């Protein structure tokens, strides 16, 4: 698990695992352009974007969604998804 793609009624968010010794995540909201690229290129686009975030997380920090896990109740959403 190196990235997760989340969506709600209006937006899409990408959570990427970064780091080596100290592991952390960076969550960004996808722009309209990124969503269009995803829709036309599929998962390969998300792999590319995730790799960009993973290798240059500082570049994406201004876009980081603050308190993502709590704001969107990610633990609950993942639990629901796993239990199907």
MOPAC internal coordinates of N, CA, C and O (Angstrom, degrees):
PM7 1SCF
backbone

  N    0.0000 0     0.00 0     0.00 0    0    0    0
  C    1.4551 1     0.00 0     0.00 0    1    0    0
  C    1.5223 1   108.43 1     0.00 0    2    1    0
  O    1.2310 1   120.44 1   -76.92 1    3    2    1
  N    1.2936 1   116.76 1   103.08 1    3    2    1
  C    1.4559 1   119.30 1   178.40 1    5    3    2
  C    1.5245 1   112.22 1  -112.22 1    6    5    3
  O    1.2310 1   120.72 1   164.20 1    7    6    5
  N    1.3328 1   116.22 1   -15.80 1    7    6    5
  C    1.4640 1   119.72 1   175.57 1    9    7    6
  C    1.5299 1   109.73 1  -156.37 1   10    9    7
  O    1.2310 1   121.72 1   -24.37 1   11   10    9
  N    1.3178 1   114.31 1   155.63 1   11   10    9
  C    1.4651 1   121.78 1   174.37 1   13   11   10
  C    1.5188 1   107.88 1  -134.14 1   14   13   11
  O    1.2310 1   121.02 1   -40.67 1   15   14   13
  N    1.3081 1   115.66 1   139.33 1   15   14   13
  C    1.4597 1   121.82 1   177.70 1   17   15   14
  C    1.5213 1   107.68 1  -109.62 1   18   17   15
  O    1.2310 1   121.04 1   -56.39 1   19   18   17
  N    1.3214 1   115.62 1   123.61 1   19   18   17
  C    1.4568 1   122.34 1  -179.65 1   21   19   18
  C    1.5215 1   109.09 1  -113.51 1   22   21   19
  O    1.2310 1   120.80 1   -29.47 1   23   22   21
  N    1.3207 1   116.08 1   150.53 1   23   22   21
  C    1.4647 1   119.32 1   173.01 1   25   23   22
  C    1.5139 1   109.06 1  -145.29 1   26   25   23
  O    1.2310 1   121.62 1   -29.08 1   27   26   25
  N    1.3158 1   114.50 1   150.92 1   27   26   25
  C    1.4576 1   120.61 1   170.89 1   29   27   26
  C    1.5219 1   106.04 1  -124.73 1   30   29   27
  O    1.2310 1   119.70 1    15.77 1   31   30   29
  N    1.2904 1   118.18 1  -164.23 1   31   30   29
  C    1.4628 1   120.85 1  -175.58 1   33   31   30
  C    1.5218 1   112.93 1   -59.44 1   34   33   31
  O    1.2310 1   120.27 1   149.16 1   35   34   33
  N    1.3372 1   117.08 1   -30.84 1   35   34   33
  C    1.4622 1   119.63 1  -172.58 1   37   35   34
  C    1.5238 1   115.89 1  -118.07 1   38   37   35
  O    1.2310 1   119.63 1   155.11 1   39   38   37
  N    1.3251 1   118.31 1   -24.89 1   39   38   37
  C    1.4578 1   120.61 1  -168.44 1   41   39   38
  C    1.5206 1   112.16 1  -133.86 1   42   41   39
  O    1.2310 1   121.45 1   -14.55 1   43   42   41
  N    1.3445 1   114.84 1   165.45 1   43   42   41
  C    1.4557 1   121.96 1   174.31 1   45   43   42
  C    1.5211 1   108.24 1  -126.42 1   46   45   43
  O    1.2310 1   121.35 1   -35.21 1   47   46   45
  N    1.3334 1   115.03 1   144.79 1   47   46   45
  C    1.4606 1   122.19 1  -178.69 1   49   47   46
  C    1.5176 1   108.75 1  -133.22 1   50   49   47
  O    1.2310 1   121.04 1   -36.13 1   51   50   49
  N    1.3207 1   115.61 1   143.87 1   51   50   49
  C    1.4541 1   121.83 1   178.45 1   53   51   50
  C    1.5197 1   108.57 1  -119.93 1   54   53   51
  O    1.2310 1   121.05 1   -53.31 1   55   54   53
  N    1.3263 1   115.60 1   126.69 1   55   54   53
  C    1.4544 1   122.14 1   176.95 1   57   55   54
  C    1.5212 1   107.25 1  -110.93 1   58   57   55
  O    1.2310 1   120.40 1   -55.56 1   59   58   57
  N    1.3299 1   116.84 1   124.44 1   59   58   57
  C    1.4627 1   122.14 1  -174.93 1   61   59   58
  C    1.5166 1   110.04 1  -124.10 1   62   61   59
  O    1.2310 1   120.62 1   -48.29 1   63   62   61
  N    1.3317 1   116.42 1   131.71 1   63   62   61
  C    1.4581 1   122.30 1   174.81 1   65   63   62
  C    1.5158 1   107.66 1   -78.77 1   66   65   63
  O    1.2310 1   120.99 1   -51.42 1   67   66   65
  N    1.3404 1   115.71 1   128.58 1   67   66   65
  C    1.4631 1   122.50 1  -178.15 1   69   67   66
  C    1.5267 1   109.36 1  -127.88 1   70   69   67
  O    1.2310 1   121.10 1   -14.89 1   71   70   69
  N    1.3142 1   115.50 1   165.11 1   71   70   69
  C    1.4520 1   121.00 1   173.82 1   73   71   70
  C    1.5132 1   112.45 1    97.61 1   74   73   71
  O    1.2310 1   121.87 1    -8.39 1   75   74   73
  N    1.3138 1   114.03 1   171.61 1   75   74   73
  C    1.4599 1   120.97 1   178.27 1   77   75   74
  C    1.5233 1   109.69 1  -125.12 1   78   77   75
  O    1.2310 1   120.34 1   109.97 1   79   78   77
  N    1.2990 1   116.95 1   -70.03 1   79   78   77
  C    1.4642 1   120.45 1   177.89 1   81   79   78
  C    1.5210 1   109.25 1   -78.23 1   82   81   79
  O    1.2310 1   120.67 1   130.01 1   83   82   81
  N    1.3089 1   116.32 1   -49.99 1   83   82   81
  C    1.4617 1   121.88 1   174.94 1   85   83   82
  C    1.5119 1   108.45 1   -98.60 1   86   85   83
  O    1.2310 1   120.37 1   -70.10 1   87   86   85
  N    1.3159 1   116.90 1   109.90 1   87   86   85
  C    1.4635 1   121.28 1  -177.23 1   89   87   86
  C    1.5271 1   109.29 1   -93.38 1   90   89   87
  O    1.2310 1   121.00 1   -43.25 1   91   90   89
  N    1.3228 1   115.69 1   136.75 1   91   90   89
  C    1.4614 1   122.36 1   179.83 1   93   91   90
  C    1.5172 1   108.36 1  -148.50 1   94   93   91
  O    1.2310 1   120.60 1   -12.13 1   95   94   93
  N    1.3051 1   116.46 1   167.87 1   95   94   93
  C    1.4593 1   119.89 1   177.61 1   97   95   94
  C    1.5230 1   110.02 1  -117.09 1   98   97   95
  O    1.2310 1   121.85 1   -27.71 1   99   98   97
  N    1.3070 1   114.07 1   152.29 1   99   98   97
  C    1.4592 1   122.15 1   172.98 1  101   99   98
  C    1.5201 1   106.38 1  -123.07 1  102  101   99
  O    1.2310 1   120.79 1   -56.79 1  103  102  101
  N    1.3206 1   116.10 1   123.21 1  103  102  101
  C    1.4560 1   121.74 1   178.05 1  105  103  102
  C    1.5226 1   108.98 1  -113.80 1  106  105  103
  O    1.2310 1   121.47 1   -53.67 1  107  106  105
  N    1.3237 1   114.79 1   126.33 1  107  106  105
  C    1.4632 1   120.06 1   178.37 1  109  107  106
  C    1.5270 1   109.16 1  -124.87 1  110  109  107
  O    1.2310 1   121.41 1   -25.52 1  111  110  109
  N    1.3148 1   114.90 1   154.48 1  111  110  109
  C    1.4572 1   120.95 1   170.56 1  113  111  110
  C    1.5133 1   107.21 1   -89.36 1  114  113  111
  O    1.2310 1   119.90 1   -50.32 1  115  114  113
  N    1.3063 1   117.79 1   129.68 1  115  114  113
  C    1.4496 1   120.77 1   179.52 1  117  115  114
  C    1.5330 1   110.16 1   -70.93 1  118  117  115
  O    1.2310 1   121.50 1   -39.82 1  119  118  117
  N    1.3213 1   114.73 1   140.18 1  119  118  117
  C    1.4567 1   120.64 1   175.80 1  121  119  118
  C    1.5299 1   108.69 1   -77.01 1  122  121  119
  O    1.2310 1   120.54 1   -12.59 1  123  122  121
  N    1.3131 1   116.57 1   167.41 1  123  122  121
  C    1.4646 1   120.56 1   176.77 1  125  123  122
  C    1.5266 1   110.73 1   -57.71 1  126  125  123
  O    1.2310 1   120.48 1   140.11 1  127  126  125
  N    1.3236 1   116.68 1   -39.89 1  127  126  125
  C    1.4580 1   121.48 1   179.11 1  129  127  126
  C    1.5312 1   111.48 1   -64.07 1  130  129  127
  O    1.2310 1   120.54 1   138.33 1  131  130  129
  N    1.3273 1   116.58 1   -41.67 1  131  130  129
  C    1.4631 1   120.69 1   178.94 1  133  131  130
  C    1.5270 1   110.91 1   -66.86 1  134  133  131
  O    1.2310 1   120.32 1   141.36 1  135  134  133
  N    1.3219 1   116.99 1   -38.64 1  135  134  133
  C    1.4642 1   120.65 1   177.24 1  137  135  134
  C    1.5262 1   110.21 1   -64.02 1  138  137  135
  O    1.2310 1   120.37 1   137.80 1  139  138  137
  N    1.3136 1   116.90 1   -42.20 1  139  138  137
  C    1.4714 1   120.95 1   177.58 1  141  139  138
  C    1.5188 1   110.79 1   -61.79 1  142  141  139
  O    1.2310 1   120.79 1   137.25 1  143  142  141
  N    1.3221 1   116.09 1   -42.75 1  143  142  141
  C    1.4727 1   119.99 1   178.64 1  145  143  142
  C    1.5235 1   110.59 1   -63.40 1  146  145  143
  O    1.2310 1   120.34 1   138.64 1  147  146  145
  N    1.3132 1   116.95 1   -41.36 1  147  146  145
  C    1.4651 1   120.86 1   177.47 1  149  147  146
  C    1.5213 1   110.69 1   -61.89 1  150  149  147
  O    1.2310 1   120.71 1   135.76 1  151  150  149
  N    1.3239 1   116.25 1   -44.24 1  151  150  149
  C    1.4658 1   119.79 1  -178.65 1  153  151  150
  C    1.5224 1   111.97 1   -65.18 1  154  153  151
  O    1.2310 1   120.08 1   147.59 1  155  154  153
  N    1.3212 1   117.46 1   -32.41 1  155  154  153
  C    1.4643 1   119.49 1  -179.24 1  157  155  154
  C    1.5295 1   112.75 1   -88.47 1  158  157  155
  O    1.2310 1   119.58 1   147.56 1  159  158  157
  N    1.3322 1   118.40 1   -32.44 1  159  158  157
  C    1.4682 1   121.06 1  -175.25 1  161  159  158
  C    1.5304 1   113.27 1  -105.92 1  162  161  159
  O    1.2310 1   120.23 1   163.75 1  163  162  161
  N    1.3285 1   117.16 1   -16.25 1  163  162  161
  C    1.4560 1   120.53 1   178.57 1  165  163  162
  C    1.5193 1   113.61 1    76.27 1  166  165  163
  O    1.2310 1   121.74 1    27.24 1  167  166  165
  N    1.3361 1   114.28 1  -152.76 1  167  166  165
  C    1.4663 1   120.80 1  -175.34 1  169  167  166
  C    1.5286 1   113.21 1   -59.46 1  170  169  167
  O    1.2310 1   120.21 1   150.14 1  171  170  169
  N    1.3150 1   117.21 1   -29.86 1  171  170  169
  C    1.4733 1   119.17 1  -178.79 1  173  171  170
  C    1.5282 1   110.25 1   -59.68 1  174  173  171
  O    1.2310 1   120.16 1   145.05 1  175  174  173
  N    1.3279 1   117.30 1   -34.95 1  175  174  173
  C    1.4573 1   119.30 1   177.61 1  177  175  174
  C    1.5269 1   110.64 1   -67.02 1  178  177  175
  O    1.2310 1   120.25 1   138.09 1  179  178  177
  N    1.3263 1   117.13 1   -41.91 1  179  178  177
  C    1.4656 1   120.46 1   179.93 1  181  179  178
  C    1.5230 1   109.99 1   -65.30 1  182  181  179
  O    1.2310 1   119.64 1   140.06 1  183  182  181
  N    1.3317 1   118.28 1   -39.94 1  183  182  181
  C    1.4696 1   120.72 1   175.28 1  185  183  182
  C    1.5298 1   110.45 1   -56.73 1  186  185  183
  O    1.2310 1   120.52 1   134.67 1  187  186  185
  N    1.3148 1   116.61 1   -45.33 1  187  186  185
  C    1.4704 1   120.65 1   179.96 1  189  187  186
  C    1.5224 1   111.24 1   -63.60 1  190  189  187
  O    1.2310 1   120.45 1   134.20 1  191  190  189
  N    1.3247 1   116.75 1   -45.80 1  191  190  189
  C    1.4547 1   120.78 1  -179.78 1  193  191  190
  C    1.5254 1   110.46 1   -64.53 1  194  193  191
  O    1.2310 1   120.36 1   136.03 1  195  194  193
  N    1.3189 1   116.91 1   -43.97 1  195  194  193
  C    1.4658 1   120.80 1   178.56 1  197  195  194
  C    1.5302 1   110.85 1   -60.13 1  198  197  195
  O    1.2310 1   120.20 1   137.77 1  199  198  197
  N    1.3194 1   117.22 1   -42.23 1  199  198  197
  C    1.4661 1   120.06 1   177.83 1  201  199  198
  C    1.5236 1   111.29 1   -63.74 1  202  201  199
  O    1.2310 1   120.18 1   141.16 1  203  202  201
  N    1.3183 1   117.25 1   -38.84 1  203  202  201
  C    1.4659 1   120.49 1   176.82 1  205  203  202
  C    1.5257 1   110.32 1   -61.05 1  206  205  203
  O    1.2310 1   120.82 1   136.76 1  207  206  205
  N    1.3134 1   116.04 1   -43.24 1  207  206  205
  C    1.4688 1   120.34 1   179.93 1  209  207  206
  C    1.5269 1   109.74 1   -67.13 1  210  209  207
  O    1.2310 1   120.18 1   135.52 1  211  210  209
  N    1.3283 1   117.26 1   -44.48 1  211  210  209
  C    1.4565 1   122.07 1  -177.51 1  213  211  210
  C    1.5278 1   111.93 1   -60.40 1  214  213  211
  O    1.2310 1   120.56 1   138.32 1  215  214  213
  N    1.3273 1   116.54 1   -41.68 1  215  214  213
  C    1.4576 1   120.08 1  -175.11 1  217  215  214
  C    1.5244 1   114.17 1   -87.53 1  218  217  215
  O    1.2310 1   120.10 1   162.09 1  219  218  217
  N    1.3212 1   117.41 1   -17.91 1  219  218  217
  C    1.4660 1   121.43 1   177.38 1  221  219  218
  C    1.5253 1   110.42 1  -138.66 1  222  221  219
  O    1.2310 1   120.15 1  -119.52 1  223  222  221
  N    1.3359 1   117.31 1    60.48 1  223  222  221
  C    1.4707 1   119.30 1  -175.83 1  225  223  222
  C    1.5233 1   113.10 1   -61.84 1  226  225  223
  O    1.2310 1   119.68 1   148.05 1  227  226  225
  N    1.3150 1   118.22 1   -31.95 1  227  226  225
  C    1.4639 1   120.35 1  -179.57 1  229  227  226
  C    1.5313 1   111.43 1   -61.09 1  230  229  227
  O    1.2310 1   120.22 1   146.05 1  231  230  229
  N    1.3108 1   117.19 1   -33.95 1  231  230  229
  C    1.4567 1   121.80 1   178.96 1  233  231  230
  C    1.5342 1   110.96 1   -62.64 1  234  233  231
  O    1.2310 1   120.48 1   146.91 1  235  234  233
  N    1.3373 1   116.68 1   -33.09 1  235  234  233
  C    1.4616 1   121.59 1  -176.00 1  237  235  234
  C    1.5262 1   113.21 1   -94.40 1  238  237  235
  O    1.2310 1   119.74 1   172.44 1  239  238  237
  N    1.3242 1   118.10 1    -7.56 1  239  238  237
  C    1.4676 1   120.65 1  -177.29 1  241  239  238
  C    1.5356 1   113.97 1   -56.02 1  242  241  239
  O    1.2310 1   118.91 1   143.92 1  243  242  241
  N    1.3358 1   119.68 1   -36.08 1  243  242  241
  C    1.4727 1   118.01 1   177.07 1  245  243  242
  C    1.5399 1   112.95 1   -61.95 1  246  245  243
  O    1.2310 1   120.32 1   159.20 1  247  246  245
  N    1.3208 1   117.00 1   -20.80 1  247  246  245
  C    1.4615 1   121.18 1   179.74 1  249  247  246
  C    1.5304 1   112.57 1   -96.43 1  250  249  247
  O    1.2310 1   120.31 1   176.66 1  251  250  249
  N    1.3180 1   117.01 1    -3.34 1  251  250  249
  C    1.4660 1   121.29 1  -176.52 1  253  251  250
  C    1.5237 1   110.39 1   -59.79 1  254  253  251
  O    1.2310 1   120.76 1   -48.86 1  255  254  253
  N    1.3277 1   116.15 1   131.14 1  255  254  253
  C    1.4666 1   122.14 1   178.76 1  257  255  254
  C    1.5241 1   107.35 1   -82.16 1  258  257  255
  O    1.2310 1   120.63 1   -64.05 1  259  258  257
  N    1.3218 1   116.40 1   115.95 1  259  258  257
  C    1.4682 1   121.81 1  -178.24 1  261  259  258
  C    1.5242 1   110.65 1   -66.15 1  262  261  259
  O    1.2310 1   121.11 1   -42.60 1  263  262  261
  N    1.3267 1   115.48 1   137.40 1  263  262  261
  C    1.4711 1   122.88 1   174.68 1  265  263  262
  C    1.5291 1   112.10 1    54.01 1  266  265  263
  O    1.2310 1   121.09 1  -140.65 1  267  266  265
  N    1.3135 1   115.52 1    39.35 1  267  266  265
  C    1.4681 1   122.21 1  -175.33 1  269  267  266
  C    1.5282 1   112.47 1   -53.36 1  270  269  267
  O    1.2310 1   120.46 1   131.53 1  271  270  269
  N    1.3350 1   116.73 1   -48.47 1  271  270  269
  C    1.4574 1   121.04 1  -176.07 1  273  271  270
  C    1.5075 1   113.71 1   -57.83 1  274  273  271
  O    1.2310 1   120.89 1   135.04 1  275  274  273
  N    1.3127 1   115.90 1   -44.96 1  275  274  273
  C    1.4680 1   119.98 1  -179.85 1  277  275  274
  C    1.5209 1   112.07 1   -78.02 1  278  277  275
  O    1.2310 1   120.87 1   139.61 1  279  278  277
  N    1.3123 1   115.95 1   -40.39 1  279  278  277
  C    1.4657 1   121.01 1  -176.69 1  281  279  278
  C    1.5230 1   111.85 1   -58.37 1  282  281  279
  O    1.2310 1   121.03 1   140.95 1  283  282  281
  N    1.3327 1   115.64 1   -39.05 1  283  282  281
  C    1.4597 1   120.14 1  -176.65 1  285  283  282
  C    1.5313 1   113.21 1  -110.55 1  286  285  283
  O    1.2310 1   120.39 1  -168.95 1  287  286  285
  N    1.3443 1   116.86 1    11.05 1  287  286  285
  C    1.4708 1   121.61 1   178.48 1  289  287  286
  C    1.5265 1   110.88 1    49.68 1  290  289  287
  O    1.2310 1   121.46 1  -127.29 1  291  290  289
  N    1.3270 1   114.80 1    52.71 1  291  290  289
  C    1.4611 1   121.69 1  -174.38 1  293  291  290
  C    1.5220 1   111.99 1   -62.57 1  294  293  291
  O    1.2310 1   119.30 1   137.71 1  295  294  293
  N    1.3241 1   118.95 1   -42.29 1  295  294  293
  C    1.4715 1   120.66 1  -179.34 1  297  295  294
  C    1.5263 1   110.64 1   -58.60 1  298  297  295
  O    1.2310 1   120.60 1   137.22 1  299  298  297
  N    1.3181 1   116.46 1   -42.78 1  299  298  297
  C    1.4609 1   120.51 1   178.68 1  301  299  298
  C    1.5254 1   111.24 1   -66.20 1  302  301  299
  O    1.2310 1   120.38 1   137.56 1  303  302  301
  N    1.3173 1   116.89 1   -42.44 1  303  302  301
  C    1.4678 1   121.17 1  -179.91 1  305  303  302
  C    1.5278 1   110.64 1   -63.38 1  306  305  303
  O    1.2310 1   120.14 1   137.60 1  307  306  305
  N    1.3326 1   117.33 1   -42.40 1  307  306  305
  C    1.4579 1   120.19 1   178.99 1  309  307  306
  C    1.5185 1   111.30 1   -66.16 1  310  309  307
  O    1.2310 1   120.25 1   140.93 1  311  310  309
  N    1.3071 1   117.13 1   -39.07 1  311  310  309
  C    1.4545 1   121.05 1   178.22 1  313  311  310
  C    1.5343 1   110.86 1   -62.58 1  314  313  311
  O    1.2310 1   120.48 1   135.39 1  315  314  313
  N    1.3119 1   116.69 1   -44.61 1  315  314  313
  C    1.4646 1   121.31 1   176.75 1  317  315  314
  C    1.5179 1   111.14 1   -60.96 1  318  317  315
  O    1.2310 1   120.86 1   136.13 1  319  318  317
  N    1.3273 1   115.96 1   -43.87 1  319  318  317
  C    1.4728 1   121.61 1  -179.01 1  321  319  318
  C    1.5182 1   110.47 1   -62.40 1  322  321  319
  O    1.2310 1   120.41 1   135.33 1  323  322  321
  N    1.3478 1   116.82 1   -44.67 1  323  322  321
  C    1.4699 1   120.98 1  -179.18 1  325  323  322
  C    1.5248 1   111.71 1   -65.41 1  326  325  323
  O    1.2310 1   120.81 1   143.10 1  327  326  325
  N    1.3165 1   116.05 1   -36.90 1  327  326  325
  C    1.4613 1   120.32 1  -177.31 1  329  327  326
  C    1.5337 1   112.91 1   -84.21 1  330  329  327
  O    1.2310 1   121.85 1   174.69 1  331  330  329
  N    1.3412 1   114.07 1    -5.31 1  331  330  329
  C    1.4244 1   125.36 1   172.43 1  333  331  330
  C    1.4360 1   123.01 1    54.00 1  334  333  331
  O    1.2310 1   120.10 1   180.00 1  335  334  333

